[in-house]
Amino acid sequence: MRVSILTENVVYKRGFLAEHGLSLLIDTGKEKYLFDTGQSNVFLYNAAKLRIDFGELNGVILSHGHYDHCGGMEHWRELGDVPIYIQEKAFEKKYADSFRSHDLRYIGLENKGNWQDEANVKKLSGGGTQIAEGVYLLSEIPYTTYFEPMMGSFWKSNSQHPGHHELLVDSMEDEQLLVIEQEEGLCVFAGCAHVGIINCLRYVQTIFQDRKIHCLMAGMHLRNCDAKRLEKTIHILKEQDIDIVVPMHCTGMRAIAAIRDFLGSACVLPEAGKTIEI
């Protein structure tokens, strides 16, 4: 399997671009999937630099309904007439507290490009869907890990401009994991793991009956977490004996550095324009 990083928060290669977002081109050897589109056309720019042909895509997978993962869908016509897989709750109106001011800001989907009601958009529900042989999408991830409770900084509403009384805590049921079976084990992809990366891994192991996880490529949303949560997360990642761990996007530089220090060569550092062989 080959994974090309089209959008990431950091870039070091000359001529490539970065932005706060995530987009991956995943080539399993049988199928090709675009996993997220970042927040703009950066993924298209970097794909052109890598000479990637989107005409061979088998599908677009959108991990959850936030702008930094679906914003690039404004350019969906350049991806061809392929299935677009998104969890139906991703279309809820989504907001976040500003980390410093506690003011609400809208972070959900915008229908730029008018893609959301296209016939090829597959709005999934029920927690699990197989989209090809050995390729699965898992959502509605349960909170089972005591140090990864539901986050209180993300909100949802049915109104575009809600009053505070209309807001509900967003449990992020729309966040979906991509799981691909390989001979070496499972390859797990997560956009942000708002539910908690350990909750995500335990859900995968429940569904797949404790099969070995060979590779984890994920935004882990550890940027502002406390030291105890980070320590517990890293220790469990180590116990999982995952062969390749790529902490991406919202994991945060402090957490990425700590994971690298603890896991050593098993941790691969991400950057826009990089291709990783799995």
Buried (B, 14 or more C-beta within 10 A) or exposed (E): BEBBBBBBBBBEEEEBBBBEBBBBBBBBEEBBBBBBBBBBBBBBBBBEBBEBEBEEBBBBBBBBBBBBBBBBBBBBEEBEEBBBBBBBBBBBBBBBBEEEEEEBEBBBBEEBBEBBEEEBBBBBEEBBBEBEEBBBBBBBBEBEBEBBEBBEBBBBBEEEEBEEEEBEEBBBBBBBBBBBBBEBBBBBBBBBBBBBBBBBBBBBBEBBEEEEBBBBBBBBBBBEBEEEBBBBBBEBBBEBEBBBBBBBBBBBEBBBBBBBEBBEEBBBBBBBBBEBEB
